[in-house]
Amino acid sequence: MAALAQQPIRVGAAAPAWNGTTVAGKAIRSSQYRGKVVLLNFFSRYCAECRGEYPHLEQLQKRFAARGLQVVSVSLDQKKEDAGAFARELRTTFPVIFDPNATIATKFGVASLPTNIVIGRNGKVAAVIEGADTRKLDAAVARALAAR
């Protein structure tokens, strides 16, 4: 895995634009999610905490998609097969980007895994949650969805 940053992006900062390719080979970019609440999840297949929180991310996607939530997971694994296998094993319905050089993670200042960044409909960072804390994550997503 590529070296991670030291300082996470600040809450209230404009979220940087990003783009990537999913493990399924589809190109995606941040601009296609304008007006939605985006939960960017940074993980690695070999991160035990990441594996533990992943089913919860799927629950959030299913529960709040109709209200405008889009979960996008970013794999920092070095092998595409690892990122893809993880998504298949856990049957995710949200996109999983393969980012072995940590390009997106660097833009957001990700320093540890898992890290979840909630981006509000206004394009600003609403929350940065380091570690697998589903209560904090639920609260941050609820606040971002409630904001107009």
Sequence and secondary structure as in RCSB ss.txt:
>XXXX:A:sequence
MAALAQQPIRVGAAAPAWNGTTVAGKAIRSSQYRGKVVLLNFFSRYCAECRGEYPHLEQLQKRFAARGLQVVSVS
LDQKKEDAGAFARELRTTFPVIFDPNATIATKFGVASLPTNIVIGRNGKVAAVIEGADTRKLDAAVARALAAR
>XXXX:A:secstr
     SS   TTSB    EEEBTTS EEEGGGGTTSEEEEEEE TT HHHHHHHHHHHHHHHHHGGGTEEEEEEE
  SSHHHHHHHHHHTT  S EEE TT HHHHHTT  SSSEEEEE TTSBEEEEEES  HHHHHHHHHHHHH  
